[in-house]
Amino acid sequence: MISFSNLNPAVITVWFLSVSAIAMFCNHPVITVLTTAGSVLFYIIRNKGGHFRSHLFFLLLFLILSLANPIVSHNGATVLFVMNDNPVTLESLLYGINSSAMIVGVLYLLRSFTQIMTSEKLLYVTGRLSPKLSMILSMAIRFVPLFSKQGQKVNDTQKVLGLYKDDNFIDDIKGRLRVFSIVSTWGLENGIITADSMEARGYGTGRRTQMTRFGFTFSDASVLAASLALTALCAAAIAAGKIAFTFYPKPEAADCGIPGIVGFTAYALLVFIPLFIETEVKLRWNYLMSKM
């Protein structure tokens, strides 16, 4: 078994979309806890406990969003206290905590997604869906670093020519606007040159091919099949109303029964698929190292 980040990009994309979709469209606290726990653990394992500032930012975001909802929304039957003639209810607080945890969990997922899915992997996925979208995305990704480098060159040149000599706020704004204007003109001209070059080389006149170095192995097929099957089980439980939770006017969960338990179990397995893979790879590596 290979590591999760080395799986086929299409498989990784399907997993991220499945987990994120269920997390965002189902507000059940159990789903939220599973999403947050799985995404945070996966992020920590991938980054080996680093990125303290990222964890601090997400913690502050969670606290701010959790406290903001009961201040803005006053729905609910259980009044905790009254502030400025507005009731602060337990239900609003619980809803804010649940929604904030969901947002933080999805943000952790997106952070891991951006770390795993490089530009090459994104082009591989979008190229299969829409060749034109893939071309536009590849050109946009290419122009971002070029635009930044050209902006730095123009800025350095302007400094040598005497820009920013007054060293004040107004002069700085004028200088930045001048650099932006120059770089924008350069970007438009570069785009026209690129289009002419592509036309001269016969782009769009023949059958389009795509270079890729990503294969589809048995591990990819296994993870894809497991992700789709677990997603289907969880989605079926949600559609049947077995995984439902209401916060207003009082917190109340639907009778889950066997289908609900199956749905929760399926989603738990789905969320922790990357952790299972990374743990298995690490254990196998340690075992092989011990035999040397």
BELKACOR-V539859 format. One record per helix or strand of 2 or more residues. SS is the DSSP state (@ for helix, = for strand). FROM is the first residue (numbers start at 0). LEN is the number of residues. If there is no record, write none. Layout:
BEGIN
SS & FROM & LEN
SS & FROM & LEN
END
This chain:
BEGIN
@ & 3 & 3
@ & 8 & 17
@ & 28 & 19
@ & 51 & 21
= & 78 & 5
= & 85 & 4
@ & 89 & 27
@ & 118 & 11
@ & 130 & 30
@ & 168 & 32
@ & 217 & 22
= & 244 & 2
= & 251 & 2
@ & 256 & 15
@ & 272 & 18
END
